């Protein structure tokens, strides 16, 4: 067996127990050579009955080390230098699996670690696809829209008609919110599949140097902390701008050549600028070009946009420096709404780093990242994802980082897709690696170091060994390949049309005898319809009459069902915004929360009515848990357990009385989620006084907008013992007719 740490290396020497002493003596010869000092020879380790020596990627075997290899090869054939054959996508022996790796360090680290595990742990041939600076590009790479796709000025995603074959990449491991927004705008058939969340969060927004924050507290007559957004309110603290460099000083140091024109800021769309006017009512902050295009209204030769708090006094603006148009529309709204005297400058990447390291400015930045140390985030209000989903940005931009994969990956490479879903890193992993990379280490080197340190973690993500004819499920259980499938390469595949496998654990499929056939994934064969028809025709008039009579009876039954008020069941689910029910759910919980919903597999219904006629639609209903907590719903003759962001179909309609138990999930899915413990509520679904009709939200201009008109019940959560940092907020239950009960969570405000 080969040591998994060899993933980081080009050659691996694996030695059996019988020859370990001979190899140990041989390796001792090189412990104090120049090879070790130059880092050519890394180390050799002992683990159980194996000993292994490793060579760094790109090493060439020369001199004493080449001689050592020759000696090792003569040790009874117990040493292997060969890699096993690589695996590919099923059905295509020439196509590798591709990881989209963007150009920011934390995502590159995650991609390199995953590449190591996929290549050495699963034996796949893996390629990397270099990406750009926006997560939306990764979403496009995994979609079936092609390179020419993208949103138009209205925000609607445009792409060709299906099918467009396979995507440019199959996996994207650190998607920020712009990817989620792009995916929601795509047609359903083109979207990549959601593969879970990462255990570290993305934090982006305005930052200032920590030394600057500490120094400001010592200034006489200035009390507010510079790492809090309200300290910049012009009406309350009119002189805060004096603590920063002026815009003129920043422009002089960075030079005009490094400033981009406001009319060409990347990533700024017409829809975002229209949202700016709608929510801030600041028409003076924008202007129309001759071609009727809406653009930010900028000074300093069209390179500096100023908020309303300092527009009339340009010298009193605090410079906010970003690059490549990152979060410009959101920053414009935020600064305008909170009356912050800020000027936005979009500059080159080198100029951005220069400003962050050497000037007293606000800096757009994000974590995890390697560019800066000793930076303090300007704390903003708790993120409001409902507001973000409609284009309103007056709260923080903390992102839940997600994983996406090609929607057909679980069929084409099941073990690979299982690894995508199991793969995870945490904040400590990223912080340690980012610090090392800031000091000169590479993403590839830190990925290798992580693999060496954390083998107990990643080993649990890889499949174990199953007996021949059995497949390892995502839960780590070996199950026999069912009838209609056959075993090959560790997975169960469907038998092709025209073949069948009648028994479980089959290693192959049998061709159907002459005169009969089978469909895809069949356990037996059948007589084709054309043969059956010819046989009936040969019987004579009686057979034809019987066949005609059957058709007439079925047609009459369909007409009767339609007249009785029945209808054919549509795929109308809570996670499908293009359906009537899905659109109602989206109004209740927002696009972002709806995109996280997944159907629970804990209680599948096998009723034929799901695929035939559904005469009484009121007898089926959905339970939707859109909260970050585990929820158990119990009534007289039923019970359902729902993990966070799961939904399930129940038959019999919504019960009149039920019990809802809310508890902490086995993982924390929200940065601000408190430790709840457990809370139980007894509910009467027909108790009128406790259900509020409708839900309204005030707009910045003071007007009130009704978001939806469904009955809502709010349940205050008890504070967990010892939990004082974050109050628990409240649960919100929404009834959508008799079709769905939506359970969500309102964080404390």
Secondary structure by P-SEA (a helix, b strand, c coil): ccccccccccbbbbbcccaaaaaaaaaaaccccccccccccccccccccccccccccccccccaaaaaaaaaaaccccccccccccccccccccccbbbbbccccaaaaaaaaaaaaaacccccbbbbbbbcccaaaaaaaacccccccccccccbbbbbccccccccccccccccaaaaaaaaacccccbbbbcccccbbbbbcccccaaaaaaaaaccccccccccccccccccccccccccccaaaaaaaacccccccccccccccaaaaaaaaaacccccccccccccccccccccccccccccccccccccbbbbbbccccaaaaaaaaaaaaccbbbbbbbcaaaaaaaaccccccccccccccccccccccccccccaaaaaacccccccccccccccccccccccaaaaaaaaaccccaaaaaaaaaaaaacccaaaaaaaaaaacaaaaaaacccccccccccccccccccccccbbbcccbbbbbcccbbbccccccbbbbbccccccccccccccccaaaaaaaaaaacaaaaaaaaaaaaaaaaaaaaaaaacccccccccccccccaaaaaaaaaccaaaaaabbbbcccccccccccccccccccbbbbbccccbbbbbbcccbbbbbcccbbbbbcccccccbbbbbbbcccccccccccccbbbbbbccccccccccbbbbbccccccccccccbbbbbbbccccccccccbbbbbbbbccccbbbbbbbccc
